[in-house]
């Protein structure tokens, strides 16, 4: 995966460029679908002095700025990715929990046309496909 210019992305989102923000954004970019504990462990190992709470704060700021997307597959801790602004969904393995991106099979934002939105203005839909990944299938055989 190509490295992101985290500093430029932060500036573009009008966020201050700090070592924790650069480290978190880079880590999420290089490890899509990582959970907060994994991100915090990696960033702490890289920077040494950053707290887990600081990583949570950075992830919240990055999510609010639209640089990171938070997903929450059922039964899993929140995961983060830098693929934002498109209509993609996720495949989740029931055995090992592996997550993969999948483009929308129908076209642009079809899930945003609810039959009766009950007055809501819809701006996002999440679809999660569940199954068994190829690695788990091969281990089972």
HUZIRA-V131264 format. One record per backbone hydrogen bond with DSSP energy under -1.0 kcal/mol. CO is the residue of the C=O (numbers start at 1). NH is the residue of the N-H. E is the energy in kcal/mol with one decimal. If there is no record, write none. Layout:
# HUZIRA-V131264
co=CO nh=NH e=E
co=CO nh=NH e=E
This chain:
# HUZIRA-V131264
co=4 nh=6 e=-1.4
co=5 nh=9 e=-2.2
co=6 nh=10 e=-2.7
co=7 nh=11 e=-2.5
co=8 nh=12 e=-2.5
co=9 nh=13 e=-1.2
co=10 nh=15 e=-2.9
co=11 nh=14 e=-1.9
co=18 nh=22 e=-2.6
co=19 nh=23 e=-2.7
co=20 nh=24 e=-2.7
co=21 nh=25 e=-2.5
co=22 nh=26 e=-2.4
co=23 nh=27 e=-2.5
co=24 nh=28 e=-2.7
co=25 nh=29 e=-2.1
co=26 nh=30 e=-2.2
co=27 nh=31 e=-1.3
co=31 nh=34 e=-1.3
co=34 nh=80 e=-1.8
co=35 nh=39 e=-2.4
co=36 nh=40 e=-3.2
co=37 nh=41 e=-2.6
co=38 nh=42 e=-2.3
co=39 nh=43 e=-2.7
co=40 nh=44 e=-2.7
co=41 nh=45 e=-2.2
co=42 nh=46 e=-1.9
co=43 nh=47 e=-3.2
co=44 nh=48 e=-2.6
co=47 nh=49 e=-1.4
co=51 nh=55 e=-1.6
co=52 nh=56 e=-2.3
co=53 nh=57 e=-2.5
co=54 nh=58 e=-2.5
co=55 nh=59 e=-2.8
co=56 nh=60 e=-2.3
co=57 nh=61 e=-2.4
co=58 nh=62 e=-2.9
co=59 nh=63 e=-2.3
co=60 nh=64 e=-2.8
co=61 nh=65 e=-1.9
co=62 nh=67 e=-2.3
co=62 nh=68 e=-1.3
co=63 nh=66 e=-1.2
co=69 nh=81 e=-1.9
co=71 nh=79 e=-3.1
co=73 nh=76 e=-2.0
co=79 nh=71 e=-2.7
co=80 nh=33 e=-2.1
co=81 nh=69 e=-3.3
co=82 nh=84 e=-1.2
co=87 nh=104 e=-1.0
co=89 nh=102 e=-2.1
co=90 nh=129 e=-3.3
co=91 nh=100 e=-2.2
co=92 nh=131 e=-2.0
co=93 nh=97 e=-1.1
co=98 nh=93 e=-2.5
co=100 nh=91 e=-2.9
co=102 nh=89 e=-3.3
co=109 nh=112 e=-1.5
co=110 nh=113 e=-1.3
co=117 nh=120 e=-2.4
co=127 nh=90 e=-1.7
co=129 nh=92 e=-2.8
co=131 nh=94 e=-3.7
co=133 nh=137 e=-2.3
co=134 nh=138 e=-2.4
co=135 nh=139 e=-1.8
co=136 nh=140 e=-1.6
co=137 nh=141 e=-1.1
